[in-house]
Amino acid sequence: MVNYDAQVGQMPVPYSTISSSGSRKRKIGATMAGAMIGMNAYYLPIKKDTFINRAFDITQKEAEDQITALKSIAQEVVDNKVSTESKMILQDLGLAEDVVSITNKCTALDRKVSDPASVKALKEDFSKNFASYKKNIALMDNTCAKAFKAIKQNKFKWGAGIGAGIGLALALIASRD
C-alpha cells in the first residue's frame, strides 16, 4: 500500500532512458564482440623467427624432460629395482639397463640443446623446412606441429584479450553522457 499523501511535497524523479542493467549489458556485449573479433588473430601468418624459436624451446624442454626421466631410471638401475615403465622407456630409446649407456644418452641430449654448433644446426634445419611445413602439414614432425599449435594458441589468446580490452574501452567511451 502506498501513502500518496507523503509524496505530495516531493519532486518527481525523472526517469532515465538508460537503465544501469542495459548499460552493463552493452559493455559486456561490446567486450565480447571485441574478444570475438580479436580471436581472428589465430589466422595471422606465422613468422619464421617465431616458429624457429618456439620449435627450439619445445625441443629443449623435451630434452630436459628426457634427461630428468633418465636420471630417475639410472637411480632405479643402481638400486636394482627397474620398473616395467622404465624398461619400456629404455627400450624405446634403444638403451640397455646400464648406467653408462644412460649417462651417455643424457650427455648427448644435453649437448644437442646446449652446444652452440648443434643448436645452430638445429635452428637451420627448422629454418630450411619452414616453408614446406607451412604448405603441407603432413611433413611436420611432432615438435614442429607443437610449435605451430602453440604459436596459434598464443595469437588466439592475445587477440581475444586485446580485442576485449578495446571493446570495453569503446563501450565505456560510448556510455559517457
Buried (B, 14 or more C-beta within 10 A) or exposed (E): EEEEEEEEEEEEEEEEEEEEEEBEEBBEEBBBBBBBBBBEBBEEEBEEEBBBBBBBBBBBEBBEEBBEBBEEBBBBBEEEEBEEEBEEBBEEBEBEBEEEBBEEBBEEBBEBBEEEEBBEEBBEEBBEBBEEBBEEEEEBEEBBBBBBEBBBEBBBBBBBBBBBBBBBEBBEEEBEE
